[in-house]
Amino acid sequence: MSVTSLGPRLTNKLKLSCHKNAIQNVMIDWLVNGTVDEKNDANTIISHLDEALDLVNGLNHQINSKF
């Protein structure tokens, strides 16, 4: 499944960030401590949660049915 709503830049950024960390921790870090761009990225991911969860499922043994 291609993640078209997130775009290639955000798809790659999310894969790299979630390779060693759970998506929940990444999102909290971006929203609390992140730059303006990271906060915007977090909002985009939240808007397209189903696609983001499909993308990170399997990374770092993450199985996320809910966020």
C-alpha positions in Angstrom: 0.0 0.0 0.0 1.5 3.3 -1.0 1.1 6.2 1.5 0.2 8.9 -0.9 -1.6 11.3 1.6 1.6 11.6 3.7 3.9 12.2 0.8 7.3 10.7 0.3 9.2 13.1 2.6 7.0 12.4 5.6 6.8 8.7 4.8 10.5 8.4 4.9 10.8 10.6 8.0 8.2 8.5 9.8 9.9 5.2 8.8 13.2 6.5 10.1 11.8 7.8 13.4 9.7 4.7 14.1 12.4 2.3 13.3 13.6 2.4 16.9 10.8 4.2 18.7 7.0 3.5 19.0 4.9 5.9 16.9 3.2 7.1 20.1 6.5 8.3 21.5 7.5 9.9 18.3 4.3 11.8 18.0 4.5 13.1 21.6 8.1 14.1 21.1 7.3 16.0 17.9 4.2 17.7 19.5 5.9 18.7 22.7 9.6 19.2 21.8 9.6 19.5 18.1 10.1 22.3 15.7 7.2 24.0 13.9 7.8 21.7 10.9 7.7 18.6 13.2 4.5 19.8 14.8 3.0 20.3 11.4 4.2 16.8 10.4 2.6 15.4 13.5 -0.7 17.0 12.7 -0.6 15.6 9.1 0.1 12.1 10.5 -2.8 12.5 12.9 -5.0 13.5 10.0 -4.0 10.3 8.1 -3.7 7.9 11.0 -4.8 4.8 9.2 -2.2 5.2 6.5 0.5 6.1 9.1 -0.3 3.0 11.2 -0.2 0.8 8.2 3.2 2.2 7.4 4.8 1.6 10.8 3.2 -1.8 11.5 6.0 -4.3 11.7 8.7 -1.7 12.4 10.4 -2.3 15.7 7.7 -5.0 16.4 5.0 -2.4 16.4 1.5 -3.7 15.9 -0.8 -0.8 16.1 -4.5 -1.2 15.6 -5.3 2.0 17.5 -3.5 5.2 18.3 
